[in-house]
Every structure is written in C-alpha cells, then in structure tokens.
Amino acid sequence: QVQLVESGGGSVQAGGSLRLSCAASGYTNSRFCMGWFRQVSGKEREGVAVIFFNDGSTYYADSVKGRFTVSQDNAKSTAYLQMNGLKPEDTAMYFCAANTAWFGSGPACYTILLTSGSTTWGQGTQVTVSS
C-alpha cells in the first residue's frame, strides 16, 4: 500500500507562487497515477491535476491550465505541484492522492482517485491566497 506525505502550502498574495510536494513510498510498480485535488469547506473535492509516474503524462483542470504545473522526481518518489499566478479562488485545502491498483491511462485517473476504495490520500495542506 502506497503512503503519501504532503508538504508545502501556506499563505500568499494574489499573483504569488507556491509549491506543494507529495512524497510516495511503499509501492513496487511505478505504473500508477497520482493526482492533486482541492476542497473548500462545504464543497465537493475538485480535481486539479494528475500525473502518471511511469511516463510523466499530465492532465490539468481548465481552471489551472497555464498556471499550475505538476511534475515528478522519480529518484525521490515525489510529485510536485508548482502553482503560479495564484488567485483568491485557489484558496482551499489541497490533497494528493495515488492509486496503485489501477493501470489505465488518461484523465479517467481523476474519477478513479475520487471513487476507488484503493486510493490513498495525503494529509492535506492549506493554501490561502489573499487579494
């Protein structure tokens, strides 16, 4: 079972940048997808970006395209979410998630991560963007 540890987050002013990290351990097959989600209290969890560890392919929500970049460092088994041009509406708790039991591809990863009982979630980190 994969374990995830998140770091990063914090408070910035609009237009600023933050980088989130998600360190993964306990997996034996790198053919899995990892995703970043965010959630505001009282609202549903929203997919932000996903990355496939085996080939580095990525997918982004329309709301963050051109501003956020997801990447990976295989040597450190860590995924990163670089967030630039932050807006107040990006304020949320951000979570990383991974599923090592699904070997599909494409943006279906979002749905799998949200709905599968085999998904592991990080502890979450708060991002606050002030205007």
N, CA, C and O atoms as CSV, one atom per row, in Angstrom:
chain,resi,resn,atom,element,x,y,z
A,1,GLN,N,N,0.860,-1.188,0.000
A,1,GLN,CA,C,0.000,0.000,0.000
A,1,GLN,C,C,0.901,1.244,0.000
A,1,GLN,O,O,1.809,1.363,0.823
A,2,VAL,N,N,0.640,2.151,-0.920
A,2,VAL,CA,C,1.449,3.363,-1.007
A,2,VAL,C,C,1.123,4.279,0.164
A,2,VAL,O,O,-0.022,4.337,0.612
A,3,GLN,N,N,2.113,4.981,0.653
A,3,GLN,CA,C,1.921,6.029,1.663
A,3,GLN,C,C,2.311,7.365,1.052
A,3,GLN,O,O,3.247,7.439,0.256
A,4,LEU,N,N,1.602,8.407,1.420
A,4,LEU,CA,C,1.832,9.738,0.878
A,4,LEU,C,C,2.047,10.737,2.002
A,4,LEU,O,O,1.325,10.737,2.999
A,5,VAL,N,N,3.049,11.586,1.827
A,5,VAL,CA,C,3.306,12.658,2.788
A,5,VAL,C,C,3.401,13.969,2.029
A,5,VAL,O,O,4.253,14.128,1.155
A,6,GLU,N,N,2.533,14.898,2.360
A,6,GLU,CA,C,2.498,16.195,1.678
A,6,GLU,C,C,3.298,17.230,2.447
A,6,GLU,O,O,3.458,17.146,3.664
A,7,SER,N,N,3.792,18.197,1.709
A,7,SER,CA,C,4.416,19.363,2.322
A,7,SER,C,C,4.227,20.552,1.398
A,7,SER,O,O,3.843,20.401,0.238
A,8,GLY,N,N,4.498,21.726,1.921
A,8,GLY,CA,C,4.294,22.944,1.162
A,8,GLY,C,C,3.011,23.622,1.609
A,8,GLY,O,O,2.501,23.357,2.697
A,9,GLY,N,N,2.508,24.480,0.778
A,9,GLY,CA,C,1.322,25.217,1.147
A,9,GLY,C,C,1.683,26.463,1.927
A,9,GLY,O,O,2.857,26.741,2.170
A,10,GLY,N,N,0.673,27.202,2.314
A,10,GLY,CA,C,0.892,28.418,3.071
A,10,GLY,C,C,-0.002,29.531,2.582
A,10,GLY,O,O,-1.027,29.302,1.940
A,11,SER,N,N,0.410,30.741,2.901
A,11,SER,CA,C,-0.379,31.918,2.539
A,11,SER,C,C,0.440,32.833,1.642
A,11,SER,O,O,1.608,33.112,1.912
A,12,VAL,N,N,-0.193,33.294,0.573
A,12,VAL,CA,C,0.465,34.220,-0.344
A,12,VAL,C,C,-0.545,35.245,-0.810
A,12,VAL,O,O,-1.750,35.086,-0.616
A,13,GLN,N,N,-0.043,36.289,-1.420
A,13,GLN,CA,C,-0.915,37.279,-2.038
A,13,GLN,C,C,-1.214,36.865,-3.475
A,13,GLN,O,O,-0.481,36.082,-4.079
A,14,ALA,N,N,-2.284,37.396,-3.996
A,14,ALA,CA,C,-2.665,37.089,-5.374
A,14,ALA,C,C,-1.499,37.391,-6.318
A,14,ALA,O,O,-0.814,38.406,-6.188
A,15,GLY,N,N,-1.299,36.488,-7.262
A,15,GLY,CA,C,-0.183,36.614,-8.185
A,15,GLY,C,C,1.059,35.882,-7.733
A,15,GLY,O,O,1.996,35.717,-8.513
A,16,GLY,N,N,1.086,35.445,-6.502
A,16,GLY,CA,C,2.243,34.760,-5.952
A,16,GLY,C,C,2.304,33.295,-6.355
A,16,GLY,O,O,1.469,32.803,-7.114
A,17,SER,N,N,3.314,32.613,-5.828
A,17,SER,CA,C,3.549,31.219,-6.174
A,17,SER,C,C,3.756,30.369,-4.921
A,17,SER,O,O,4.215,30.852,-3.886
A,18,LEU,N,N,3.409,29.107,-5.046
A,18,LEU,CA,C,3.667,28.123,-4.005
A,18,LEU,C,C,3.970,26.796,-4.688
A,18,LEU,O,O,3.554,26.562,-5.823
A,19,ARG,N,N,4.693,25.938,-3.992
A,19,ARG,CA,C,4.942,24.592,-4.499
A,19,ARG,C,C,4.573,23.569,-3.436
A,19,ARG,O,O,5.016,23.641,-2.289
A,20,LEU,N,N,3.752,22.621,-3.852
A,20,LEU,CA,C,3.377,21.514,-2.987
A,20,LEU,C,C,4.166,20.283,-3.376
A,20,LEU,O,O,4.468,20.069,-4.550
A,21,SER,N,N,4.495,19.480,-2.388
A,21,SER,CA,C,5.206,18.221,-2.625
A,21,SER,C,C,4.399,17.063,-2.074
A,21,SER,O,O,3.677,17.204,-1.088
A,22,CYS,N,N,4.529,15.933,-2.715
A,22,CYS,CA,C,3.856,14.715,-2.252
A,22,CYS,C,C,4.840,13.561,-2.416
A,22,CYS,O,O,5.089,13.088,-3.525
A,23,ALA,N,N,5.386,13.125,-1.302
A,23,ALA,CA,C,6.366,12.042,-1.319
A,23,ALA,C,C,5.659,10.703,-1.166
A,23,ALA,O,O,4.885,10.502,-0.229
A,24,ALA,N,N,5.927,9.797,-2.082
A,24,ALA,CA,C,5.286,8.486,-2.070
A,24,ALA,C,C,6.270,7.407,-1.654
A,24,ALA,O,O,7.452,7.477,-1.991
A,25,SER,N,N,5.801,6.440,-0.945
A,25,SER,CA,C,6.622,5.298,-0.557
A,25,SER,C,C,5.742,4.065,-0.457
A,25,SER,O,O,4.517,4.162,-0.396
A,26,GLY,N,N,6.388,2.897,-0.442
A,26,GLY,CA,C,5.651,1.663,-0.241
A,26,GLY,C,C,5.052,1.066,-1.500
A,26,GLY,O,O,4.257,0.131,-1.411
A,27,TYR,N,N,5.410,1.578,-2.673
A,27,TYR,CA,C,4.892,0.996,-3.904
A,27,TYR,C,C,5.991,0.240,-4.618
A,27,TYR,O,O,7.174,0.534,-4.452
A,28,THR,N,N,5.584,-0.754,-5.427
A,28,THR,CA,C,6.561,-1.557,-6.137
A,28,THR,C,C,6.445,-1.395,-7.651
A,28,THR,O,O,7.352,-1.786,-8.386
A,29,ASN,N,N,5.354,-0.830,-8.113
A,29,ASN,CA,C,5.132,-0.663,-9.541
A,29,ASN,C,C,4.873,0.809,-9.793
A,29,ASN,O,O,3.930,1.372,-9.237
A,30,SER,N,N,5.691,1.444,-10.622
A,30,SER,CA,C,5.556,2.884,-10.853
A,30,SER,C,C,4.461,3.215,-11.850
A,30,SER,O,O,4.259,4.383,-12.181
A,31,ARG,N,N,3.753,2.208,-12.332
A,31,ARG,CA,C,2.693,2.474,-13.302
A,31,ARG,C,C,1.412,2.840,-12.551
A,31,ARG,O,O,0.463,2.057,-12.508
A,32,PHE,N,N,1.395,4.027,-11.967
A,32,PHE,CA,C,0.176,4.463,-11.304
A,32,PHE,C,C,0.016,5.966,-11.483
A,32,PHE,O,O,0.956,6.666,-11.860
A,33,CYS,N,N,-1.151,6.434,-11.216
A,33,CYS,CA,C,-1.394,7.863,-11.346
A,33,CYS,C,C,-1.499,8.498,-9.964
A,33,CYS,O,O,-1.985,7.902,-9.003
A,34,MET,N,N,-1.034,9.696,-9.918
A,34,MET,CA,C,-1.141,10.499,-8.706
A,34,MET,C,C,-1.846,11.792,-9.065
A,34,MET,O,O,-1.607,12.362,-10.130
A,35,GLY,N,N,-2.684,12.241,-8.208
A,35,GLY,CA,C,-3.442,13.445,-8.508
A,35,GLY,C,C,-3.398,14.442,-7.386
A,35,GLY,O,O,-3.126,14.097,-6.236
A,36,TRP,N,N,-3.669,15.687,-7.729
A,36,TRP,CA,C,-3.849,16.757,-6.765
A,36,TRP,C,C,-5.301,17.203,-6.813
A,36,TRP,O,O,-5.864,17.421,-7.886
A,37,PHE,N,N,-5.888,17.332,-5.656
A,37,PHE,CA,C,-7.265,17.774,-5.530
A,37,PHE,C,C,-7.319,18.921,-4.533
A,37,PHE,O,O,-6.400,19.099,-3.733
A,38,ARG,N,N,-8.373,19.681,-4.579
A,38,ARG,CA,C,-8.568,20.724,-3.593
A,38,ARG,C,C,-10.016,20.751,-3.157
A,38,ARG,O,O,-10.921,20.343,-3.883
A,39,GLN,N,N,-10.203,21.245,-1.951
A,39,GLN,CA,C,-11.543,21.253,-1.388
A,39,GLN,C,C,-11.725,22.459,-0.499
A,39,GLN,O,O,-10.900,22.757,0.364
A,40,VAL,N,N,-12.819,23.137,-0.730
A,40,VAL,CA,C,-13.248,24.234,0.128
A,40,VAL,C,C,-14.359,23.709,1.017
A,40,VAL,O,O,-15.203,22.931,0.572
A,41,SER,N,N,-14.362,24.125,2.249
A,41,SER,CA,C,-15.352,23.648,3.201
A,41,SER,C,C,-16.762,23.803,2.646
A,41,SER,O,O,-17.157,24.885,2.212
A,42,GLY,N,N,-17.515,22.702,2.666
A,42,GLY,CA,C,-18.883,22.729,2.204
A,42,GLY,C,C,-19.048,22.448,0.724
A,42,GLY,O,O,-20.169,22.399,0.218
A,43,LYS,N,N,-17.929,22.261,0.025
A,43,LYS,CA,C,-17.996,21.980,-1.402
A,43,LYS,C,C,-17.336,20.632,-1.706
A,43,LYS,O,O,-16.603,20.086,-0.881
A,44,GLU,N,N,-17.605,20.115,-2.883
A,44,GLU,CA,C,-17.036,18.842,-3.282
A,44,GLU,C,C,-15.542,18.985,-3.595
A,44,GLU,O,O,-15.064,20.054,-3.974
A,45,ARG,N,N,-14.834,17.881,-3.425
A,45,ARG,CA,C,-13.421,17.874,-3.771
A,45,ARG,C,C,-13.266,17.989,-5.292
A,45,ARG,O,O,-13.961,17.320,-6.057
A,46,GLU,N,N,-12.345,18.848,-5.703
A,46,GLU,CA,C,-12.176,19.170,-7.121
A,46,GLU,C,C,-10.819,18.685,-7.609
A,46,GLU,O,O,-9.807,18.923,-6.951
A,47,GLY,N,N,-10.785,18.018,-8.740
A,47,GLY,CA,C,-9.517,17.599,-9.316
A,47,GLY,C,C,-8.771,18.786,-9.896
A,47,GLY,O,O,-9.369,19.644,-10.545
A,48,VAL,N,N,-7.472,18.836,-9.665
A,48,VAL,CA,C,-6.637,19.937,-10.132
A,48,VAL,C,C,-5.705,19.476,-11.233
A,48,VAL,O,O,-5.631,20.100,-12.292
A,49,ALA,N,N,-4.991,18.384,-10.988
A,49,ALA,CA,C,-4.028,17.867,-11.961
A,49,ALA,C,C,-3.692,16.431,-11.610
A,49,ALA,O,O,-3.781,16.020,-10.453
A,50,VAL,N,N,-3.304,15.673,-12.625
A,50,VAL,CA,C,-2.841,14.307,-12.381
A,50,VAL,C,C,-1.568,14.074,-13.169
A,50,VAL,O,O,-1.317,14.731,-14.179
A,51,ILE,N,N,-0.765,13.129,-12.696
A,51,ILE,CA,C,0.462,12.745,-13.376
A,51,ILE,C,C,0.618,11.236,-13.265
A,51,ILE,O,O,0.308,10.638,-12.234
A,52,PHE,N,N,1.101,10.637,-14.336
A,52,PHE,CA,C,1.363,9.211,-14.345
A,52,PHE,C,C,2.847,8.998,-14.112
A,52,PHE,O,O,3.676,9.510,-14.864
A,53,PHE,N,N,3.185,8.247,-13.075
A,53,PHE,CA,C,4.566,8.099,-12.670
A,53,PHE,C,C,5.411,7.325,-13.685
A,53,PHE,O,O,6.629,7.501,-13.724
A,54,ASN,N,N,4.803,6.489,-14.491
A,54,ASN,CA,C,5.613,5.674,-15.387
A,54,ASN,C,C,6.069,6.438,-16.621
A,54,ASN,O,O,7.150,6.165,-17.143
A,55,ASP,N,N,5.273,7.389,-17.101
A,55,ASP,CA,C,5.667,8.108,-18.309
A,55,ASP,C,C,5.586,9.620,-18.184
A,55,ASP,O,O,5.904,10.334,-19.134
A,56,GLY,N,N,5.168,10.115,-17.039
A,56,GLY,CA,C,5.140,11.558,-16.806
A,56,GLY,C,C,4.014,12.302,-17.491
A,56,GLY,O,O,3.999,13.533,-17.478
A,57,SER,N,N,3.070,11.592,-18.091
A,57,SER,CA,C,1.961,12.287,-18.747
A,57,SER,C,C,1.111,12.998,-17.695
A,57,SER,O,O,0.926,12.510,-16.580
A,58,THR,N,N,0.606,14.159,-18.084
A,58,THR,CA,C,-0.123,15.003,-17.145
A,58,THR,C,C,-1.445,15.494,-17.731
A,58,THR,O,O,-1.615,15.574,-18.947
A,59,TYR,N,N,-2.359,15.814,-16.850
A,59,TYR,CA,C,-3.654,16.377,-17.225
A,59,TYR,C,C,-4.001,17.450,-16.196
A,59,TYR,O,O,-3.673,17.324,-15.017
A,60,TYR,N,N,-4.670,18.507,-16.661
A,60,TYR,CA,C,-4.974,19.636,-15.798
A,60,TYR,C,C,-6.441,20.021,-15.901
A,60,TYR,O,O,-7.062,19.878,-16.955
A,61,ALA,N,N,-6.980,20.506,-14.805
A,61,ALA,CA,C,-8.294,21.123,-14.841
A,61,ALA,C,C,-8.202,22.435,-15.597
A,61,ALA,O,O,-7.170,23.106,-15.555
A,62,ASP,N,N,-9.264,22.803,-16.282
A,62,ASP,CA,C,-9.262,24.035,-17.066
A,62,ASP,C,C,-8.964,25.256,-16.200
A,62,ASP,O,O,-8.352,26.217,-16.666
A,63,SER,N,N,-9.389,25.220,-14.962
A,63,SER,CA,C,-9.238,26.375,-14.081
A,63,SER,C,C,-7.785,26.661,-13.717
A,63,SER,O,O,-7.475,27.755,-13.246
A,64,VAL,N,N,-6.888,25.697,-13.926
A,64,VAL,CA,C,-5.495,25.904,-13.543
A,64,VAL,C,C,-4.526,25.797,-14.717
A,64,VAL,O,O,-3.327,26.011,-14.541
A,65,LYS,N,N,-5.012,25.476,-15.887
A,65,LYS,CA,C,-4.136,25.334,-17.048
A,65,LYS,C,C,-3.363,26.630,-17.304
A,65,LYS,O,O,-3.925,27.726,-17.278
A,66,GLY,N,N,-2.074,26.476,-17.548
A,66,GLY,CA,C,-1.234,27.632,-17.801
A,66,GLY,C,C,-0.697,28.276,-16.546
A,66,GLY,O,O,0.202,29.114,-16.623
A,67,ARG,N,N,-1.227,27.905,-15.384
A,67,ARG,CA,C,-0.744,28.482,-14.116
A,67,ARG,C,C,-0.085,27.423,-13.226
A,67,ARG,O,O,0.901,27.708,-12.546
A,68,PHE,N,N,-0.619,26.225,-13.232
A,68,PHE,CA,C,-0.105,25.149,-12.382
A,68,PHE,C,C,0.649,24.145,-13.239
A,68,PHE,O,O,0.290,23.897,-14.390
A,69,THR,N,N,1.686,23.580,-12.670
A,69,THR,CA,C,2.463,22.547,-13.346
A,69,THR,C,C,2.724,21.406,-12.376
A,69,THR,O,O,3.207,21.619,-11.264
A,70,VAL,N,N,2.401,20.199,-12.806
A,70,VAL,CA,C,2.674,19.026,-11.985
A,70,VAL,C,C,3.887,18.312,-12.587
A,70,VAL,O,O,3.990,18.170,-13.805
A,71,SER,N,N,4.783,17.872,-11.740
A,71,SER,CA,C,5.993,17.207,-12.187
A,71,SER,C,C,6.358,16.116,-11.190
A,71,SER,O,O,5.717,15.967,-10.150
A,72,GLN,N,N,7.387,15.365,-11.520
A,72,GLN,CA,C,7.791,14.273,-10.646
A,72,GLN,C,C,9.308,14.171,-10.598
A,72,GLN,O,O,10.001,14.531,-11.550
A,73,ASP,N,N,9.797,13.686,-9.501
A,73,ASP,CA,C,11.204,13.362,-9.344
A,73,ASP,C,C,11.241,11.882,-8.968
A,73,ASP,O,O,11.027,11.530,-7.808
A,74,ASN,N,N,11.507,11.028,-9.930
A,74,ASN,CA,C,11.446,9.592,-9.668
A,74,ASN,C,C,12.484,9.158,-8.640
A,74,ASN,O,O,12.249,8.233,-7.863
A,75,ALA,N,N,13.639,9.832,-8.640
A,75,ALA,CA,C,14.684,9.461,-7.684
A,75,ALA,C,C,14.217,9.682,-6.252
A,75,ALA,O,O,14.637,8.976,-5.335
A,76,LYS,N,N,13.339,10.675,-6.067
A,76,LYS,CA,C,12.835,10.981,-4.728
A,76,LYS,C,C,11.430,10.449,-4.517
A,76,LYS,O,O,10.852,10.618,-3.444
A,77,SER,N,N,10.872,9.797,-5.554
A,77,SER,CA,C,9.493,9.290,-5.479
A,77,SER,C,C,8.540,10.385,-5.026
A,77,SER,O,O,7.668,10.167,-4.185
A,78,THR,N,N,8.722,11.545,-5.591
A,78,THR,CA,C,7.954,12.715,-5.169
A,78,THR,C,C,7.323,13.410,-6.364
A,78,THR,O,O,7.946,13.557,-7.416
A,79,ALA,N,N,6.100,13.827,-6.191
A,79,ALA,CA,C,5.419,14.647,-7.185
A,79,ALA,C,C,5.296,16.062,-6.643
A,79,ALA,O,O,5.176,16.272,-5.436
A,80,TYR,N,N,5.328,17.016,-7.540
A,80,TYR,CA,C,5.253,18.425,-7.161
A,80,TYR,C,C,4.096,19.094,-7.897
A,80,TYR,O,O,3.761,18.731,-9.024
A,81,LEU,N,N,3.504,20.062,-7.244
A,81,LEU,CA,C,2.520,20.922,-7.881
A,81,LEU,C,C,3.017,22.349,-7.737
A,81,LEU,O,O,2.928,22.942,-6.662
A,82,GLN,N,N,3.539,22.893,-8.821
A,82,GLN,CA,C,4.002,24.273,-8.837
A,82,GLN,C,C,2.818,25.152,-9.205
A,82,GLN,O,O,2.215,24.986,-10.265
A,83,MET,N,N,2.493,26.080,-8.332
A,83,MET,CA,C,1.326,26.935,-8.536
A,83,MET,C,C,1.797,28.367,-8.694
A,83,MET,O,O,2.313,28.970,-7.753
A,84,ASN,N,N,1.618,28.902,-9.878
A,84,ASN,CA,C,1.982,30.279,-10.175
A,84,ASN,C,C,0.733,31.083,-10.478
A,84,ASN,O,O,-0.321,30.522,-10.777
A,85,GLY,N,N,0.853,32.382,-10.399
A,85,GLY,CA,C,-0.291,33.240,-10.685
A,85,GLY,C,C,-1.493,32.911,-9.827
A,85,GLY,O,O,-2.622,32.871,-10.317
A,86,LEU,N,N,-1.258,32.677,-8.558
A,86,LEU,CA,C,-2.346,32.257,-7.684
A,86,LEU,C,C,-3.415,33.334,-7.553
A,86,LEU,O,O,-3.131,34.532,-7.542
A,87,LYS,N,N,-4.646,32.865,-7.455
A,87,LYS,CA,C,-5.810,33.736,-7.333
A,87,LYS,C,C,-6.524,33.428,-6.018
A,87,LYS,O,O,-6.377,32.329,-5.484
A,88,PRO,N,N,-7.291,34.373,-5.491
A,88,PRO,CA,C,-8.039,34.086,-4.260
A,88,PRO,C,C,-8.927,32.850,-4.381
A,88,PRO,O,O,-9.131,32.132,-3.402
A,89,GLU,N,N,-9.446,32.605,-5.559
A,89,GLU,CA,C,-10.309,31.428,-5.732
A,89,GLU,C,C,-9.542,30.107,-5.702
A,89,GLU,O,O,-10.157,29.040,-5.721
A,90,ASP,N,N,-8.214,30.159,-5.656
A,90,ASP,CA,C,-7.418,28.946,-5.493
A,90,ASP,C,C,-7.310,28.542,-4.017
A,90,ASP,O,O,-6.791,27.473,-3.694
A,91,THR,N,N,-7.797,29.394,-3.146
A,91,THR,CA,C,-7.745,29.088,-1.722
A,91,THR,C,C,-8.533,27.820,-1.416
A,91,THR,O,O,-9.713,27.721,-1.753
A,92,ALA,N,N,-7.891,26.866,-0.788
A,92,ALA,CA,C,-8.520,25.580,-0.489
A,92,ALA,C,C,-7.543,24.709,0.279
A,92,ALA,O,O,-6.370,25.052,0.427
A,93,MET,N,N,-8.039,23.579,0.766
A,93,MET,CA,C,-7.164,22.534,1.271
A,93,MET,C,C,-6.800,21.664,0.078
A,93,MET,O,O,-7.672,21.199,-0.656
A,94,TYR,N,N,-5.514,21.453,-0.107
A,94,TYR,CA,C,-5.038,20.663,-1.230
A,94,TYR,C,C,-4.598,19.277,-0.749
A,94,TYR,O,O,-3.921,19.143,0.271
A,95,PHE,N,N,-4.993,18.263,-1.497
A,95,PHE,CA,C,-4.674,16.880,-1.164
A,95,PHE,C,C,-3.999,16.212,-2.357
A,95,PHE,O,O,-4.366,16.469,-3.503
A,96,CYS,N,N,-3.033,15.371,-2.097
A,96,CYS,CA,C,-2.547,14.491,-3.146
A,96,CYS,C,C,-3.141,13.107,-2.903
A,96,CYS,O,O,-3.498,12.751,-1.780
A,97,ALA,N,N,-3.237,12.344,-3.975
A,97,ALA,CA,C,-3.826,11.014,-3.900
A,97,ALA,C,C,-3.144,10.119,-4.920
A,97,ALA,O,O,-2.663,10.594,-5.949
A,98,ALA,N,N,-3.103,8.837,-4.639
A,98,ALA,CA,C,-2.500,7.876,-5.558
A,98,ALA,C,C,-3.267,6.567,-5.506
A,98,ALA,O,O,-3.830,6.190,-4.478
A,99,ASN,N,N,-3.273,5.886,-6.642
A,99,ASN,CA,C,-3.932,4.588,-6.716
A,99,ASN,C,C,-3.013,3.631,-7.460
A,99,ASN,O,O,-2.791,3.788,-8.660
A,100,THR,N,N,-2.480,2.642,-6.755
A,100,THR,CA,C,-1.546,1.696,-7.360
A,100,THR,C,C,-2.232,0.419,-7.824
A,100,THR,O,O,-1.558,-0.538,-8.206
A,101,ALA,N,N,-3.577,0.389,-7.797
A,101,ALA,CA,C,-4.301,-0.813,-8.220
A,101,ALA,C,C,-4.950,-0.643,-9.590
A,101,ALA,O,O,-5.526,-1.586,-10.133
A,102,TRP,N,N,-4.854,0.565,-10.145
A,102,TRP,CA,C,-5.473,0.858,-11.441
A,102,TRP,C,C,-4.377,1.122,-12.452
A,102,TRP,O,O,-3.470,1.914,-12.193
A,103,PHE,N,N,-4.450,0.467,-13.602
A,103,PHE,CA,C,-3.392,0.584,-14.588
A,103,PHE,C,C,-3.901,1.147,-15.902
A,103,PHE,O,O,-3.398,0.799,-16.970
A,104,GLY,N,N,-4.900,2.018,-15.823
A,104,GLY,CA,C,-5.402,2.675,-17.001
A,104,GLY,C,C,-4.562,3.885,-17.353
A,104,GLY,O,O,-3.419,4.009,-16.914
A,105,SER,N,N,-5.128,4.767,-18.139
A,105,SER,CA,C,-4.429,5.975,-18.561
A,105,SER,C,C,-5.436,7.082,-18.796
A,105,SER,O,O,-6.646,6.855,-18.820
A,106,GLY,N,N,-4.916,8.274,-18.968
A,106,GLY,CA,C,-5.756,9.396,-19.323
A,106,GLY,C,C,-6.435,10.046,-18.128
A,106,GLY,O,O,-6.226,9.653,-16.980
A,107,PRO,N,N,-7.254,11.052,-18.424
A,107,PRO,CA,C,-7.910,11.808,-17.341
A,107,PRO,C,C,-8.908,10.989,-16.524
A,107,PRO,O,O,-9.432,11.486,-15.527
A,108,ALA,N,N,-9.182,9.751,-16.921
A,108,ALA,CA,C,-10.012,8.885,-16.075
A,108,ALA,C,C,-9.389,8.718,-14.697
A,108,ALA,O,O,-10.059,8.303,-13.751
A,109,CYS,N,N,-8.124,9.039,-14.588
A,109,CYS,CA,C,-7.430,8.973,-13.301
A,109,CYS,C,C,-8.164,9.796,-12.247
A,109,CYS,O,O,-8.251,9.378,-11.092
A,110,TYR,N,N,-8.696,10.966,-12.629
A,110,TYR,CA,C,-9.421,11.796,-11.674
A,110,TYR,C,C,-10.540,10.988,-11.015
A,110,TYR,O,O,-10.661,10.957,-9.790
A,111,THR,N,N,-11.342,10.347,-11.833
A,111,THR,CA,C,-12.508,9.610,-11.336
A,111,THR,C,C,-12.077,8.425,-10.490
A,111,THR,O,O,-12.666,8.153,-9.444
A,112,ILE,N,N,-11.047,7.721,-10.944
A,112,ILE,CA,C,-10.561,6.573,-10.203
A,112,ILE,C,C,-10.083,6.995,-8.818
A,112,ILE,O,O,-10.408,6.357,-7.817
A,113,LEU,N,N,-9.313,8.070,-8.770
A,113,LEU,CA,C,-8.791,8.523,-7.481
A,113,LEU,C,C,-9.917,8.920,-6.530
A,113,LEU,O,O,-9.838,8.653,-5.331
A,114,LEU,N,N,-10.949,9.546,-7.050
A,114,LEU,CA,C,-12.037,10.015,-6.193
A,114,LEU,C,C,-12.935,8.890,-5.725
A,114,LEU,O,O,-13.469,8.949,-4.618
A,115,THR,N,N,-13.111,7.868,-6.543
A,115,THR,CA,C,-14.150,6.882,-6.253
A,115,THR,C,C,-13.626,5.523,-5.808
A,115,THR,O,O,-14.384,4.740,-5.235
A,116,SER,N,N,-12.374,5.224,-6.050
A,116,SER,CA,C,-11.865,3.889,-5.755
A,116,SER,C,C,-11.534,3.716,-4.282
A,116,SER,O,O,-10.993,4.613,-3.635
A,117,GLY,N,N,-11.867,2.560,-3.779
A,117,GLY,CA,C,-11.507,2.232,-2.406
A,117,GLY,C,C,-10.038,1.927,-2.246
A,117,GLY,O,O,-9.562,1.759,-1.123
A,118,SER,N,N,-9.304,1.851,-3.350
A,118,SER,CA,C,-7.872,1.577,-3.298
A,118,SER,C,C,-7.030,2.843,-3.325
A,118,SER,O,O,-5.803,2.768,-3.371
A,119,THR,N,N,-7.664,3.985,-3.297
A,119,THR,CA,C,-6.939,5.250,-3.334
A,119,THR,C,C,-6.394,5.597,-1.958
A,119,THR,O,O,-7.068,5.447,-0.938
A,120,THR,N,N,-5.162,6.060,-1.963
A,120,THR,CA,C,-4.532,6.584,-0.750
A,120,THR,C,C,-4.488,8.096,-0.846
A,120,THR,O,O,-4.153,8.639,-1.899
A,121,TRP,N,N,-4.821,8.786,0.239
A,121,TRP,CA,C,-4.825,10.246,0.274
A,121,TRP,C,C,-3.737,10.763,1.214
A,121,TRP,O,O,-3.445,10.168,2.251
A,122,GLY,N,N,-3.151,11.887,0.818
A,122,GLY,CA,C,-2.250,12.576,1.716
A,122,GLY,C,C,-3.044,13.284,2.797
A,122,GLY,O,O,-4.275,13.287,2.784
A,123,GLN,N,N,-2.322,13.885,3.731
A,123,GLN,CA,C,-2.983,14.502,4.890
A,123,GLN,C,C,-3.595,15.865,4.577
A,123,GLN,O,O,-4.377,16.390,5.370
A,124,GLY,N,N,-3.247,16.438,3.434
A,124,GLY,CA,C,-3.785,17.734,3.056
A,124,GLY,C,C,-2.920,18.878,3.551
A,124,GLY,O,O,-2.283,18.791,4.601
A,125,THR,N,N,-2.911,19.951,2.775
A,125,THR,CA,C,-2.176,21.150,3.165
A,125,THR,C,C,-2.974,22.369,2.713
A,125,THR,O,O,-3.525,22.384,1.612
A,126,GLN,N,N,-3.032,23.377,3.554
A,126,GLN,CA,C,-3.849,24.552,3.275
A,126,GLN,C,C,-3.099,25.546,2.398
A,126,GLN,O,O,-1.929,25.848,2.633
A,127,VAL,N,N,-3.792,26.045,1.388
A,127,VAL,CA,C,-3.294,27.129,0.539
A,127,VAL,C,C,-4.277,28.278,0.655
A,127,VAL,O,O,-5.471,28.118,0.403
A,128,THR,N,N,-3.766,29.433,1.037
A,128,THR,CA,C,-4.602,30.614,1.197
A,128,THR,C,C,-4.026,31.741,0.358
A,128,THR,O,O,-2.856,32.099,0.499
A,129,VAL,N,N,-4.855,32.297,-0.517
A,129,VAL,CA,C,-4.425,33.378,-1.400
A,129,VAL,C,C,-5.263,34.612,-1.078
A,129,VAL,O,O,-6.489,34.586,-1.191
A,130,SER,N,N,-4.608,35.666,-0.686
A,130,SER,CA,C,-5.308,36.896,-0.327
A,130,SER,C,C,-5.255,37.886,-1.492
A,130,SER,O,O,-4.308,37.906,-2.278
A,131,SER,N,N,-6.285,38.689,-1.572
A,131,SER,CA,C,-6.364,39.665,-2.675
A,131,SER,C,C,-5.676,40.952,-2.325
A,131,SER,O,O,-5.648,41.877,-3.137
